[in-house]
Amino acid sequence: MSNFLRRLISLKCLLALALASWPAVARASTYVVFIPLDSPVYEELDTLNGLGYLDTWLNEIKPISRVEAARLALEAEGNVEQSAAADPLAQELVRNLRLELHDEVGWLENNVEDQLPSMAYPIQRVETQLLYSRGEQRQWRTSNTAVKSDAGINAEESTPLLPYNDAIQTATGGNEIVRASGWAGYGGFLTAYAEGAAAGPLSRNIKNNSRLQLLGSGGVLSWGNLAISLGTDEMWWGAGHFGPLAQGNAASPFPAGRIQSIHPTLLPGFLRYLGQFRFQGFFGQLNSERYFSHPWIDGQIFSFKPLPNFEFGFTHTIMFGGSHNNNYSTLGFIGRATGFATGSVSSGDTNSRGGIYLKFRIPKLRNLEVYQEILGEDNLTNEVAGIGRFLPFLAVSYQGGFYLPRLTADGLTDFRFEYALLEPNYSTHGDSLYWTYDGQLMGNALGPNATEVDLQIGRWFNVDKKLSNKISLDLFYTEQAPGYGSNYSYPARFYPYTLGKEHSGGLAIDLFHLPAPLGFGRGAASVLSGISGRAGVEYVSDLNYRANSHSVRLLLMLSSTLEPPWHWQGQ
């Protein structure tokens, strides 16, 4: 294990001790309901943050809770009101957030978030999608079939051009998708929630007949500023916009216990100089899709904002154990879970990830944001000759870019650039401790030994005298090489590809309409309706590393949401 990873683990333990000794966490409690990652709330908060109206939005840890989003909406509202110049877009976004988070905003404004009665929202949000997909799915298959324990990496994308969709299964051609979520709260501190999906074409079967899928579900106990949950939750870690490095939702959520801060806060003692702080930690178990079936997995992310225009954070994750890989004692289990004793092939192997991200804002350049993230894995095989041992990571991947929220002075046009450079050993391992769940990649959906560049320009525009619509054009180019690191240079009889290097390029157009009240109901009784759409096309040469194989992949998707206000509330 590299010295950097050891320092990362030590800092993780220091922060854990600080949290354990933090007396402020026990003051009160409230209902914690996490917002799905495809919610428009994140687009609205990111836009307000880019325009300079949020001071404490740490968006490297998602999802966030509805009550945290409501707090941010009020923070933005206060900053917009104090601004010397009128900003119609910011005003429209704040109005919309008030509608979407009406109840939670009311709790905060009336200072009753810690004194809530039992309540239930049986249907918080319903989303329906019509989706047309054409084109072959990407696959990652590097198993050496002659060695059962050497599983390389095995994964397959769910829907072309829609990678981060919780691995909801679709078929070529037309598909109908329905997602619905609801929650209930008891005693002002305990919340149960669930989101499910039904997907696929009505007229024919899909792969594995997996039409129904339970997404985020479980229970949350809030204790002061801590949310302690058990269930399946989406996760998106890091600074990446088009894809994450550490954790993402290309795979379906896996069961785990989680602990996280609900709102940003200051740490006690001298640690307060680290500024606004949020964290999340989890401990869970994966399924039986690999030779080392049901391995354990745990991870942590810590995010800081020590200065108004500077953020940083780090991540750490470790996978260990599973059948055929559990030759260790109880003390060995604890050592692997904490990362202090990472084991060996003979005594219970592990696979670790560690990363750092930095984000800078430059207000004088129209609030330009520049960010960089680095993620390393504990595979020694591809260190750079001569200097590899001096690098802070062993198998290092990079992601970075910039976001210009005011490409035009009025703030209605923005521009993004992002790149990802994924190392040949990204997400892989010499045994079956690779980073997938249910046959899907858990981090970046590009997979190992890949590069991607994205350019996106977006523009907000008026409809019915409201700045409630945005259209974005994304141009992207990717390259993927067949060699997933020297561990997987097998003879042809073990390797499922003909070793062509894959290239692809394409474009996607996204349309976004802010949720708005339907023609009936007012205020708290309003039924909100939102619309979004995506059209994408991609040309791929040597798809899945088949030389001289060419493919055109296409996606058309129209999504509508309903957010009814109906709920039950006790006395």
Number of C-alpha atoms within 10 A of each C-alpha: 17 18 12 16 23 14 11 19 20 15 14 19 13 12 16 13 11 15 15 10 11 13 11 13 16 12 10 16 22 27 29 28 23 23 21 22 19 13 14 20 23 18 14 19 23 16 21 24 21 22 23 18 23 23 16 21 22 23 19 24 20 20 20 22 19 22 24 21 25 24 20 24 26 18 17 25 22 14 16 21 13 11 11 8 8 11 15 15 21 25 16 16 23 23 13 21 23 20 19 28 18 17 17 20 24 14 18 16 13 9 10 13 21 16 15 19 15 18 19 19 18 17 19 19 20 19 20 19 19 18 25 20 21 19 20 16 15 18 18 23 19 24 21 19 12 9 10 13 18 21 23 24 29 22 22 19 25 24 26 20 23 19 22 25 16 25 24 25 23 24 20 19 15 18 21 16 21 18 19 20 22 19 23 21 24 16 15 20 23 21 23 21 22 23 22 16 20 17 24 26 19 12 8 9 13 17 11 7 11 14 18 16 17 16 24 23 23 19 22 25 21 25 19 18 19 23 25 21 23 19 20 22 23 22 26 24 25 30 27 24 17 19 25 24 29 28 24 26 25 30 30 27 22 20 19 20 20 21 19 21 22 25 22 19 15 16 19 14 9 7 12 13 14 16 20 22 23 25 23 22 20 19 18 19 20 20 17 14 14 26 18 24 18 17 22 21 23 22 23 21 25 23 27 24 23 16 14 13 14 17 23 24 21 25 27 24 24 24 25 25 26 23 14 14 23 17 17 17 11 8 10 18 20 13 15 26 22 18 26 15 15 22 20 11 11 11 16 21 23 26 27 26 24 27 25 20 22 19 19 18 21 13 13 7 12 18 20 20 20 19 20 20 24 24 25 27 27 22 22 15 14 16 16 13 7 7 8 14 13 12 14 16 25 25 25 24 24 18 25 21 21 20 21 23 28 19 20 13 10 12 20 21 19 21 20 20 20 22 22 25 22 25 23 25 31 30 29 27 24 20 23 26 31 25 28 24 22 19 21 24 29 29 24 24 24 24 28 25 20 22 21 20 19 19 16 19 19 20 17 20 15 11 10 6 7 13 19 19 17 18 18 18 18 19 17 18 18 19 18 24 17 24 18 25 21 12 19 23 14 14 8 10 10 16 17 16 17 14 16 18 18 22 20 19 17 19 18 19 18 17 19 19 19 23 24 18 20 13 9 9 12 10 11 14 13 20 21 22 20 19 20 20 18 20 18 21 19 20 17 21 20 19 24 25 23 17 15 12 13 14 15 16 17 22 22 20 19 16 18 17 21 21 21 20 19 15 14 10 13 10 6
